[in-house]
Amino acid sequence: GASVWRRAEDLQPGDFVAIQRGQRLFGKEVAIHFVYRPNGRYDHAKPITIDTLDEDLAYLLGLLTGDGCLTFPNRVILSSADEEILDHFQRMAQRLGLHVFRNGGGRPYDRIIASSQLSQLLLHLGMSHGRAADKQVPLAILQAPREMVIAFLRGLFDTDGTVNRRDGYPVLFSVSKTLIDQVQILLLNFGILANKRKKRTLYKGEYRLSYQLEITGADADR
């Protein structure tokens, strides 16, 4: 194809956009502006107060984007066996005056916070409440300063990331193409080039499609 200048408002699905990496352009928005919507007249949900996005909350958003779930009403679920991750989940719950409890029914790695207010807050920040394939980078992170974006990426890589056994390069996996695309752009903003590819995995007799980002060479060091 031919390279042409086009206004952003005139871009169409399927267009390829050339962008410059390493721009380090970040937002400035940290105010949350959250207003709780009660679930009926007799809603007695414990109120939570948090006015600004900080690194601890951004890291939690990364953890929940990777290994969390908001599918069930008024439930915030994190599934992990990593003690450091579970400790952060517990500390954030305590900070908000909420309680973490274990899930039953043969799911020993699930930790749950039952709070309609926290669930609404996370959705307000841009968390997805659908399937894993629908996950995306929360809007609050896309508008946030550099430190918050870094904290979110740390949380996401701590849950959905690993290191390549062959050469030690960091890799991120997800069944959400949107999430992988967005993270690739976030990394490019830091000047980090990540290679994107599809991966098919055999699970219970059928192949399932997922996506991965691999960061190699000097970009991996960065």
C-alpha positions as CSV (number, residue, x, y, z in Angstrom):
1,G,0.0,0.0,0.0
2,A,0.9,3.7,-0.1
3,S,1.7,5.9,2.9
4,V,-0.6,8.8,3.3
5,W,-1.4,11.4,5.9
6,R,-4.9,11.0,7.4
7,R,-6.8,12.6,10.3
8,A,-7.3,10.3,13.2
9,E,-11.1,10.8,12.9
10,D,-10.9,9.4,9.4
11,L,-9.2,6.2,10.2
12,Q,-11.1,3.0,9.4
13,P,-11.0,-0.6,10.7
14,G,-8.2,-2.4,8.9
15,D,-6.0,0.7,8.4
16,F,-2.4,0.3,9.5
17,V,-0.9,3.2,11.5
18,A,2.8,3.9,11.7
19,I,3.8,5.1,15.1
20,Q,7.1,6.2,16.6
21,R,8.2,4.1,19.6
22,G,9.8,5.6,22.7
23,Q,7.6,8.7,22.7
24,R,6.9,8.4,26.4
25,L,3.6,10.2,26.2
26,F,1.5,9.6,29.3
27,G,-1.7,10.9,30.8
28,K,-2.1,13.0,33.9
29,E,-5.4,11.8,35.2
30,V,-5.4,10.2,38.7
31,A,-8.7,11.5,40.1
32,I,-11.2,8.7,40.3
33,H,-14.6,10.5,40.6
34,F,-16.4,7.4,41.7
35,V,-20.0,7.6,42.8
36,Y,-21.6,4.4,44.1
37,R,-25.0,3.3,42.7
38,P,-27.0,1.5,45.5
39,N,-28.5,-1.9,44.6
40,G,-32.1,-1.1,45.7
41,R,-33.6,0.6,48.8
42,Y,-32.1,-1.9,51.3
43,D,-28.5,-1.8,50.1
44,H,-26.2,-1.9,53.1
45,A,-22.9,-2.3,51.2
46,K,-19.9,-1.1,53.2
47,P,-18.8,2.2,51.8
48,I,-15.2,2.5,50.5
49,T,-13.3,5.7,50.0
50,I,-10.6,6.1,47.5
51,D,-10.2,9.4,45.6
52,T,-7.1,8.9,43.5
53,L,-5.3,6.2,41.5
54,D,-2.0,5.3,43.0
55,E,0.6,2.7,42.3
56,D,-0.8,0.1,44.7
57,L,-4.3,0.3,43.1
58,A,-2.8,0.3,39.6
59,Y,-0.8,-2.8,40.5
60,L,-4.0,-4.4,41.8
61,L,-5.7,-3.6,38.4
62,G,-2.8,-5.4,36.7
63,L,-3.2,-8.5,39.0
64,L,-7.0,-8.6,38.4
65,T,-6.6,-8.2,34.7
66,G,-4.3,-11.2,34.6
67,D,-5.8,-13.6,37.2
68,G,-9.0,-11.9,38.3
69,C,-12.7,-12.1,37.6
70,L,-15.6,-9.7,37.9
71,T,-18.1,-12.0,36.2
72,F,-20.2,-12.7,39.3
73,P,-22.2,-9.8,40.7
74,N,-20.7,-8.0,43.7
75,R,-17.7,-10.4,43.8
76,V,-14.1,-9.6,43.1
77,I,-12.2,-12.8,42.6
78,L,-8.4,-13.4,42.3
79,S,-7.1,-16.9,41.6
80,S,-3.4,-17.3,42.5
81,A,-1.0,-19.5,44.5
82,D,1.6,-16.7,44.7
83,E,2.0,-15.5,48.3
84,E,3.2,-12.1,47.4
85,I,0.3,-11.5,45.1
86,L,-2.2,-12.8,47.7
87,D,-0.6,-10.5,50.3
88,H,-1.1,-7.5,48.1
89,F,-4.7,-8.5,47.5
90,Q,-5.1,-8.8,51.3
91,R,-3.4,-5.4,52.0
92,M,-5.6,-3.6,49.5
93,A,-8.7,-5.2,51.1
94,Q,-7.6,-4.1,54.5
95,R,-6.9,-0.6,53.3
96,L,-10.5,-0.3,52.0
97,G,-11.9,-1.9,55.1
98,L,-13.0,-5.1,53.3
99,H,-12.6,-8.8,54.1
100,V,-11.0,-11.5,51.9
101,F,-12.3,-15.1,52.1
102,R,-11.5,-18.3,50.4
103,N,-13.7,-19.9,47.8
104,G,-15.2,-23.3,48.4
105,G,-16.2,-26.0,45.9
106,G,-12.7,-27.3,45.1
107,R,-11.1,-24.0,44.1
108,P,-8.4,-23.6,46.7
109,Y,-6.5,-20.8,44.9
110,D,-9.5,-18.4,44.7
111,R,-9.7,-15.4,47.0
112,I,-12.9,-13.4,47.1
113,I,-13.9,-9.9,48.2
114,A,-17.6,-9.6,48.5
115,S,-18.3,-5.9,47.9
116,S,-20.7,-4.3,45.4
117,Q,-18.9,-1.0,46.0
118,L,-15.5,-2.4,45.0
119,S,-17.0,-4.2,42.1
120,Q,-18.5,-1.0,40.8
121,L,-15.3,1.0,41.4
122,L,-13.3,-1.5,39.3
123,L,-15.8,-1.3,36.5
124,H,-15.8,2.5,36.8
125,L,-12.0,2.4,36.3
126,G,-12.4,0.3,33.1
127,M,-12.0,-3.3,34.2
128,S,-13.8,-5.9,32.1
129,H,-16.6,-8.0,33.6
130,G,-16.9,-10.4,30.7
131,R,-15.0,-13.4,29.6
132,A,-11.2,-13.7,29.7
133,A,-11.2,-13.1,25.9
134,D,-12.8,-9.7,26.5
135,K,-10.2,-8.4,28.9
136,Q,-8.5,-5.1,28.1
137,V,-6.3,-2.4,29.7
138,P,-8.5,-0.3,31.9
139,L,-9.2,3.2,30.7
140,A,-7.9,4.6,33.9
141,I,-4.5,3.2,33.1
142,L,-4.5,4.5,29.5
143,Q,-5.1,8.0,31.0
144,A,-2.7,7.6,33.9
145,P,0.9,9.0,34.6
146,R,4.0,6.9,33.8
147,E,4.3,5.4,37.3
148,M,0.8,4.0,37.3
149,V,1.3,2.4,33.9
150,I,4.4,0.7,35.1
151,A,2.7,-0.6,38.2
152,F,-0.2,-2.0,36.1
153,L,2.2,-3.7,33.7
154,R,4.1,-5.2,36.7
155,G,0.8,-6.7,38.0
156,L,-0.1,-8.0,34.6
157,F,3.3,-9.6,34.0
158,D,3.3,-11.0,37.5
159,T,0.1,-13.0,36.7
160,D,0.0,-13.7,33.0
161,G,3.7,-13.4,32.3
162,T,6.6,-15.8,32.4
163,V,10.2,-16.1,31.1
164,N,11.2,-18.1,28.2
165,R,13.0,-21.3,29.3
166,R,15.5,-21.2,26.4
167,D,16.9,-17.7,26.8
168,G,15.2,-16.0,29.7
169,Y,13.2,-13.5,27.7
170,P,9.9,-12.2,29.2
171,V,6.7,-13.4,27.6
172,L,3.1,-12.4,28.2
173,F,0.2,-14.7,27.4
174,S,-3.5,-14.0,27.0
175,V,-6.6,-15.3,25.2
176,S,-7.6,-11.6,24.7
177,K,-6.2,-10.2,21.4
178,T,-7.3,-6.7,22.5
179,L,-5.3,-6.9,25.7
180,I,-2.2,-8.1,23.9
181,D,-2.5,-5.4,21.2
182,Q,-2.9,-2.7,23.9
183,V,0.1,-3.9,26.0
184,Q,2.2,-4.0,22.8
185,I,1.4,-0.3,22.3
186,L,2.0,0.5,26.0
187,L,5.5,-1.1,25.7
188,L,6.2,0.8,22.5
189,N,5.6,4.0,24.3
190,F,8.4,3.1,26.7
191,G,10.6,2.3,23.6
192,I,10.2,-1.5,24.1
193,L,9.5,-3.6,21.0
194,A,7.5,-6.8,21.7
195,N,6.9,-9.5,19.1
196,K,3.3,-10.7,18.9
197,R,2.2,-14.1,17.7
198,K,-0.6,-16.6,18.0
199,K,-0.4,-19.8,20.0
200,R,-2.7,-22.9,19.8
201,T,-2.8,-25.1,22.9
202,L,-4.4,-28.5,23.2
203,Y,-6.8,-28.4,26.2
204,K,-9.2,-31.2,27.0
205,G,-9.1,-32.6,23.5
206,E,-9.5,-29.3,21.6
207,Y,-7.1,-26.6,20.4
208,R,-7.6,-23.2,21.9
209,L,-6.3,-19.9,20.5
210,S,-4.2,-17.6,22.6
211,Y,-1.8,-14.7,22.0
212,Q,1.7,-13.9,23.3
213,L,4.1,-11.1,23.4
214,E,7.8,-11.8,23.6
215,I,10.4,-9.2,24.4
216,T,13.9,-10.0,23.2
217,G,17.4,-8.6,23.1
218,A,18.1,-5.1,24.4
219,D,14.4,-4.5,24.7
220,A,14.2,-7.4,27.3
221,D,17.0,-5.7,29.3
222,R,15.1,-2.5,29.3
